[in-house]
Amino acid sequence: MTKKEIILLPNSKKVLSHLGENIRFARLRRRLSAQQVAERAGISRPTLHSIELGLPTVSIGLYFQVLLVLGLENDILQVAQDDILGRKLQDANLITKGRSPKRTTPHE
């Protein structure tokens, strides 16, 4: 099975690379070897290396497994938590003319 090439913009690549770097630093701060984390996460060392590089070809589930091993699984809940743009868009849609209630027809 061949891997599908994922095309990302340079800024997106930087974000993933930064994520991978953060994961690597978290592992090193805990003084865990790549082998230990890979075994505990149920992945290979090359896959862990790919995660630490921030490669987009690794599934989010495997990123989560590594975060779980590092005790950082709840950090994933921070993603999109403070959605400033989404809230502004939602608020913009709330400022609309109100519709009058639908007329109801009497049932016979």
C-alpha positions as CSV (number, residue, x, y, z in Angstrom):
1,M,0.0,0.0,0.0
2,T,1.5,3.3,-1.0
3,K,1.1,6.4,1.2
4,K,-0.9,9.2,-0.1
5,E,1.1,12.5,-0.3
6,I,-0.3,15.2,1.9
7,I,0.2,18.7,0.6
8,L,0.4,21.4,3.2
9,L,1.1,25.1,3.1
10,P,4.4,26.1,4.7
11,N,2.7,27.7,7.7
12,S,0.8,24.5,8.4
13,K,4.0,22.5,8.1
14,K,5.6,24.8,10.7
15,V,2.7,24.2,13.1
16,L,2.9,20.5,12.8
17,S,6.7,20.7,13.2
18,H,6.3,22.7,16.3
19,L,3.8,20.2,17.7
20,G,6.3,17.4,17.1
21,E,9.0,19.3,18.7
22,N,6.9,20.0,21.8
23,I,6.2,16.2,22.0
24,R,9.9,15.4,21.8
25,F,10.8,18.0,24.5
26,A,8.0,16.6,26.7
27,R,9.5,13.1,26.3
28,L,13.0,14.3,27.0
29,R,11.9,16.3,30.1
30,R,10.4,13.0,31.5
31,R,13.7,11.3,30.7
32,L,12.0,8.6,28.6
33,S,13.8,7.0,25.7
34,A,12.2,6.9,22.3
35,Q,12.1,3.1,22.7
36,Q,10.2,3.3,26.0
37,V,7.6,5.8,24.6
38,A,7.2,3.8,21.4
39,E,6.6,0.5,23.3
40,R,4.1,2.1,25.7
41,A,2.2,3.8,22.9
42,G,2.2,0.5,20.9
43,I,4.0,2.1,17.9
44,S,7.4,1.6,16.3
45,R,10.4,3.9,16.9
46,P,10.3,5.2,13.3
47,T,6.6,6.2,13.8
48,L,7.5,8.0,17.0
49,H,10.3,9.7,15.1
50,S,7.7,10.8,12.5
51,I,5.5,12.2,15.2
52,E,8.4,14.1,16.7
53,L,9.1,15.6,13.3
54,G,5.5,16.6,13.0
55,L,4.8,14.6,9.8
56,P,1.2,14.9,8.6
57,T,1.2,11.2,7.4
58,V,0.8,9.9,11.0
59,S,-2.7,9.5,12.2
60,I,-4.0,11.8,14.9
61,G,-4.8,8.6,17.0
62,L,-1.1,7.8,17.1
63,Y,-0.3,11.4,18.2
64,F,-2.9,10.9,20.9
65,Q,-1.4,7.6,22.0
66,V,2.0,9.3,22.5
67,L,0.4,12.2,24.4
68,L,-1.3,9.6,26.6
69,V,2.0,7.9,27.4
70,L,3.4,11.3,28.3
71,G,0.4,12.2,30.5
72,L,-0.6,15.0,28.2
73,E,-3.8,13.5,26.8
74,N,-6.0,16.3,28.1
75,D,-3.9,18.9,26.2
76,I,-5.8,17.8,23.1
77,L,-8.9,19.3,24.6
78,Q,-7.3,22.7,24.2
79,V,-7.6,22.5,20.4
80,A,-10.2,25.0,19.2
81,Q,-11.4,25.7,22.7
82,D,-11.0,29.4,22.4
83,D,-12.4,29.8,18.9
84,I,-12.4,33.6,18.7
85,L,-13.1,33.8,14.9
86,G,-15.9,31.2,15.2
87,R,-17.5,33.1,18.1
88,K,-17.4,36.4,16.1
89,L,-19.0,34.7,13.1
90,Q,-21.6,33.1,15.4
91,D,-22.4,36.5,17.0
92,A,-22.6,38.2,13.6
93,N,-25.3,35.7,12.6
94,L,-27.2,36.4,15.8
95,I,-27.8,40.0,14.8
96,T,-30.5,39.4,12.2
97,K,-34.0,40.5,11.9
98,G,-36.4,38.3,13.9
99,R,-39.0,36.5,12.0
100,S,-42.6,36.6,13.1
101,P,-44.0,33.3,14.2
102,K,-45.6,31.0,11.7
103,R,-49.3,31.1,11.3
104,T,-51.0,28.0,12.4
105,T,-54.0,26.7,10.7
106,P,-56.8,25.3,12.9
107,H,-57.0,21.5,12.7
108,E,-60.4,20.2,11.6
